[in-house]
Amino acid sequence: MQLPANNSQFETKITPDRRDANQPADRALGRVIACSGSRATIAASASGTASGALDGCAIGRLLSINLGKSRVVGLVYEMRALDLAWNEAGANAVAVEVELLGEVVDGENGTARFDSGITAYPPIGALAHRIRSRDLELIHDLGERKGVVLGSLTQDASVAASVDIERLLSRHFAVLGTTGVGKSSAVALMLRKAVAAKANLRVLILDPHNEYAHAFPDNSARIDASTVDLPFWLFRFEEFADIVFRGRPPLEDEAEILREVIAVARSRYRVTSAHDMARDLGSSVLKRPLDSSARKPGEAGGAAELAAPYRLADLFAAIDELIGLHEVRYPRLTLRALRVRLETLYGDPRYGFLFAHANSMETIAPVISQIFRVPHRGRPITVFQLAGLPAEVVNAVASSLARLAFDLAMASRGSYEILLLCEEAHRYVPQDPALGFAPTRQAIARIAKEGRKYGAYLGVVTQRPGELDPTILSQCSTVFAMRLGNDRDQEIIRAAIADASASTIAFLSSIGNREAIAFGEAVATTMRMRFSEQRQDELPAMAGRLPSQAEQREPLVEELVARLRGL
């Protein structure tokens, strides 16, 4: 509801305060009739036949309370008529509730500054008026910090909505909102601005819906199951076990067997013997490395030791040796079941990205070069399309990519800055510790807690903040909260973000598409903004294409089956 003010009820004569002839002659809205430490009530008057042209008291807008050399800034969060009966013919008394956010203080030589705190509270009877555009600019001015424009203020489209791109990335950020409000479009805009502002930034998008590649046709590399090689030996034991046992917790014997045979296979990888060479002649499983003088796995340490290659043939041989022992250490049935499981994985075409070229590479250098764009050659954004991967490996892949992002940023000593963007982040770091995949949670939490020291940054995008780990969300120092109707989601934001006051959160359920309330360190102060409109070719598209680009012909059932099998 938007109400123009009628100031005839006030005894004090009001002097118009205008900047140019295009402004209304009278900016006054009412008088302060109550004030507490953080809120104030303004008495205004509305005509029964109001046209809505004077909208200074609309919900969610800022207004100012004049104190002479300073102006207290307030946010309108509630309005109510003092009389239950509405008078169509005359004036109606209205109470406007505002939250006090800070003050604009006039200095010498016509300068002014905005302070978040309140040093002088408005007295009873102080005049409230529509805020000036130059005060709005001052409130949201980043000062000396380098900013990029993401849109405009909802209250005044002429005032740019700017964010500090350095703090946005280094202190992590989150974009939250229900389905259909424009989260993906807003993220695409932010990433486009980020890579333009930071030449050494690499962006890795975990894209579960295969939609972001369409938004970056010229400066991104698309990776899917058919183009990526993630050798099985790259995964930590917990990650590889999750793939082998298809997401179920391994039994005690199974985990112990797999751990032992992997250790044996790693130790044999670079140890050449006549028996091994004869055994491997004609083997088509995996090939023997050519560089026999390279460092052995036992001589490496840290992440390098974990990423030491080993052969699937040695893994099978180690299991066969355990089966053939006279003294049975593990049940033979369990050993045979594990061997069959590994053979099934190896023969499944959907898992070709794990096994097809696993031992054609000696190090993880090709993986890093492809996924993290080193060098980026004009394409600093990697869209990793997870929709084409088998569901059983998504958690392990997300865990390994997050771990590699942190390790690479740390190893580069700040030369590479890497942003890991997690779309549908509640899948990877759910609120319930019993859900999700523990290594993925740990890898993402490591970036959230320690990444800024090394240049590893985190972006979180979700439509269900109530299901997201609050520890991860609290590490995101800048939040763009779009429309959220769920009370639990609003409570999560209020608890995680100190600047998210009750009055600000109150209208999250009704803001428009492309609108957001931005909090945190990357903005000068809490602001309600609208993201810039983008061209159609800059927007994400489901499955990498717009609805108008869908196949004109319905595929045959054989084609569908082949796609489901990953052929």
HUVEN-V443603 format. One record per helix or strand of 2 or more residues. SS is the DSSP state (2 for helix, 1 for strand). FROM is the first residue (numbers start at 0). TO is the last residue. If there is no record, write none. Layout:
# HUVEN-V443603
((SS,FROM,TO) (SS,FROM,TO))
This chain:
# HUVEN-V443603
((2,6,8) (1,27,34) (1,38,46) (1,61,65) (1,69,80) (1,90,105) (2,107,109) (1,111,114) (1,126,129) (2,132,138) (1,146,152) (1,159,163) (2,164,169) (1,172,175) (2,182,196) (1,200,206) (2,212,214) (1,219,222) (2,231,233) (2,236,243) (2,251,267) (2,273,279) (2,296,298) (2,302,305) (2,311,323) (2,331,346) (2,348,354) (2,357,359) (2,364,370) (1,380,384) (2,390,410) (1,416,422) (2,424,426) (2,437,452) (1,455,461) (2,464,466) (2,469,474) (1,477,480) (2,486,495) (2,501,504) (2,507,509) (1,514,519) (1,526,530) (2,535,537) (2,541,543) (2,546,548) (2,556,563))
